[in-house]
Amino acid sequence: MCEHAPMGNEGQAPVDTRRALTDPRRFVEENTGILTLPLLPEIPLHLAAEMFPLWQLTEAELTDTGLPPPFWAFAWAGGQAVARYVLDTPDVVRDKRVLDFATGCGLIGIAAARAGAREVTAVDIDPIAVAACGLNAERNGVAIHAEKADWIGRPLDDFDVVVAGDVFYERPMADDVQEWLKGERARGLDVIIGDPGRTYLPKDGLVEIARYCVATTRELEDTEVRRTLVWRFAENAAQAALAGPSSE
Ligand SMILES: C[S@@+](CC[C@H](N)C(=O)[O-])C[C@H]1O[C@@H](n2cnc3c(N)ncnc32)[C@H](O)[C@@H]1O
């Protein structure tokens, strides 16, 4: 997944999971290195490669601590694809108010800020993701308002564009997100998502706008490269009928 070896955490101590609750920023720093992704060499991020002890924690150990899985510690294929698309097509966010929904490590929000968004807000239900997003934004010298929040169902009157990477991996979240974002699209927002073919990706109402081969890790994806598509929620039924995952 990475171009450069991680820095600073070699020979590290075991994961101090209590720290995740008391000082999430420090927890992120202690369990990650600064890595760059082949698809996004211009955005260094705090990420945890397989060699970090965080990856060795079992689900049972995580459950014992009350910690959610460390989704924030990896830049998911869908997020990488949307970030690349936004950097290569800056007009989609330039001078706009952008929401990075389910931000994880903050990658898409950072790309949007770098591409000239007027304001970027990033939300995630995991407070450690919010800390990771804040650290990563600082490292990249961009301003992002990162907040722990579940905004599914909330009207997004203060935004022009919603971007989201890899949010269709489980039910019922995927169904709720689909219904919410279709509604926001109908109210005039631009909605752009990235997805490597997850099970609960909507079957219709999407228009393909880009595709990338994203380097990933066997630990997470069972493959070293995932073909990943960037989709825009269709503006109307006619546009939706022209293209969509089910028509591939
Ligand atoms: C697979 S990760 C994708 C992260 C990032 N978008 C990326 O592509 O790298 C999914 C993220 O969704 C977040 N999440 C799950 N349910 C959520 C909700 N209701 N509201 C906001 N974030 C949520 C998780 O905490 C996690 O960070």
The ligand as an ORCA input file, in Angstrom:
! r2SCAN-3c Opt
* xyz 0 1
  C     -14.614      2.067      5.661
  S     -14.372      3.513      6.567
  C     -14.126      4.728      5.288
  C     -13.364      5.939      5.796
  C     -12.985      6.959      4.718
  N     -14.154      7.582      4.134
  C     -12.114      6.321      3.667
  O     -12.597      6.091      2.538
  O     -10.933      6.035      3.962
  C     -16.022      3.879      7.126
  C     -16.109      5.049      8.121
  O     -17.492      5.334      8.372
  C     -17.621      5.764      9.701
  N     -19.038      5.704     10.037
  C     -19.815      4.604     10.225
  N     -21.093      4.969     10.479
  C     -21.120      6.332     10.448
  C     -22.155      7.318     10.624
  N     -23.426      6.967     10.896
  N     -21.833      8.628     10.543
  C     -20.550      8.993     10.283
  N     -19.528      8.108     10.093
  C     -19.816      6.802     10.171
  C     -16.706      4.812     10.443
  O     -16.400      5.275     11.742
  C     -15.506      4.781      9.488
  O     -14.570      5.783      9.816
*
